Amino acid sequence: MDLVLTINIILEYLEPTEEMLLAADVNEDGMVNVQDLVQIVELILR
């Protein structure tokens, strides 16, 4: 999942598809939020 797309989903600038929601929900808690964004950044920086 792209960081910019995830931010747009969190800020509700984008109406995500089901697939986008599943991909953005990195910690699999059923919500796309800042915690998912932090985990995506951590994965990138590894």
N, C-alpha and C positions, 0 to 999 in steps of 0.2 A: 504494500500500500504506500502510496505517495504521501509525503508529509503535508504538502499543500492541500491535497484532497481531504486528508484527515482533519486539518484545521478548518477547512470549509464545511465539513460535516459537523464538527463540534460547534461552530458558530452559526450553524443552520443557514449558510449561504447556498448550500447545495442540497438538492433532494436526492439522497443516495439510493441506489438499487440494493436489493437484498444481498447480493454478492459483495458490494462495496462495504456494507455494514459488517458482514462476516469477516472480511479482510482487515478492516480497520479495528475491529475488536480484538486486539492482540492478547489481552489478558483474559479473554473469554468470560467476562462478567455480565454480558448481555447489554452493555452500554458502551458507546464510543465517547470517551472523555479525555481529559488531559493525561490521565495515567497511561492510556494507550499511546498517546503521543510521546510521552517520556520513554516508554519501552521501545518504540520504533526508533527513536534517536539513539538509545543505548545499543540496539542491534546494528545500526549503521556504524557507530563508532567502535565496534569490536574489531 
